[in-house]
Amino acid sequence: MKRLKRLNSFPANIEYVKMASPVGELTIIASDKALYSILWEKECDSEYGQRALSLFKMNKNHHLLLQIQKQLKEYFLGHRKLFDLPLAFTGTDFQNKAWQQLCKIPYGKTISYGEQAEKMGDKNKARAVGMANGMNPISIVVPCHRVIGSNGQLTGFGGGLESKALLLRLEDNH
């Protein structure tokens, strides 16, 4: 729900498309210039999600949405390890810094929230990093699924722990 509230602040020229994936239906939201968000099925199925999406136009032929879908399909097939997409981060300075740090985690690797906080300059901000990661608007492409608890356990994930485990297994297998 918190991630959906940001949709109200997106520019007027935003369009979206829905895409089937191994982790359920994804809703991809972009402008002509950048990817703004990838939403999980459960977010879009909510009443609030439906209302928020009604702000935008569905467009199955949007050039950037087609490119994003292509790269996600390649990722799910194990043929893509890095995404090459323009991203629009719409968070606070701290959130944007956390999300940029997520992009530096190599494919198939995991780090803890504490390690991410340390890489950002303050190992004591692990909890704040976890909150920022929870608001990551660009799931999968900005790989918050690669961050795990300090004890090695899977912890909170917007798409659900089953999806997080599936994404990590997919990367581990390729």
C-alpha positions, 0 to 999 in steps of 0.5 A, spaced: 500 500 500 505 504 501 508 503 495 502 505 491 501 511 494 507 514 490 503 513 484 499 519 485 506 523 484 508 520 477 508 525 471 501 525 467 505 521 461 505 515 465 503 508 461 503 501 464 502 494 461 501 487 465 506 481 464 505 474 466 511 472 470 514 466 474 512 470 480 505 472 478 502 478 474 507 484 474 504 491 472 510 495 469 509 503 469 513 507 465 514 514 461 517 515 455 523 516 458 524 511 464 521 505 468 518 508 474 515 502 477 514 494 477 508 492 482 506 485 484 499 482 483 497 483 490 498 490 490 494 491 483 488 487 485 487 491 491 481 496 491 487 502 492 491 499 487 485 499 481 484 506 483 491 508 482 492 504 476 486 508 473 490 514 473 494 511 467 493 508 460 494 501 459 499 501 452 501 494 450 505 497 444 509 503 448 516 502 446 519 502 453 514 498 456 516 493 450 523 493 452 522 492 459 518 486 458 523 483 453 529 484 458 524 481 464 523 475 460 530 474 458 532 475 466 526 469 468 529 465 462 536 466 465 539 469 459 540 476 462 544 478 469 544 485 468 538 490 466 540 496 461 534 500 463 533 508 464 530 508 471 526 513 475 527 513 482 522 517 486 524 517 493 527 520 499 535 522 498 536 516 503 531 511 499 534 513 492 541 512 495 539 505 498 536 503 491 542 505 488 546 500 492 541 495 491 543 495 483 550 494 485 549 487 488 551 482 483 547 477 480 546 471 484 549 474 490 546 476 497 548 481 502 545 482 509 541 489 511 547 491 515 552 490 509 548 494 505 548 499 510 555 499 511 556 500 504 552 506 504 556 509 510 553 507 516 552 500 519 548 502 524 542 504 519 540 496 517 533 497 520 532 504 515 535 500 509 530 495 510 525 500 510 527 503 504 528 497 501 521 495 502 519 501 498 523 500 492 518 501 487 522 497 481 522 490 484 526 485 480 530 490 476 532 494 482 534 487 486 532 488 493 530 480 493 538 479 494 538 482 501 537 477 506 537 477 514 544 477 518 542 470 520 542 468 512 534 467 513 529 470 508 526 476 510 520 481 508 519 482 501 513 486 497 512 480 492 512 475 498 517 470 501 515 465 496 517 470 490 523 472 493 526 465 494 524 463 487 528 469 484 534 467 488 533 460 486 533 462 479 539 466 479 543 461 483 541 456 478 544 460 472 
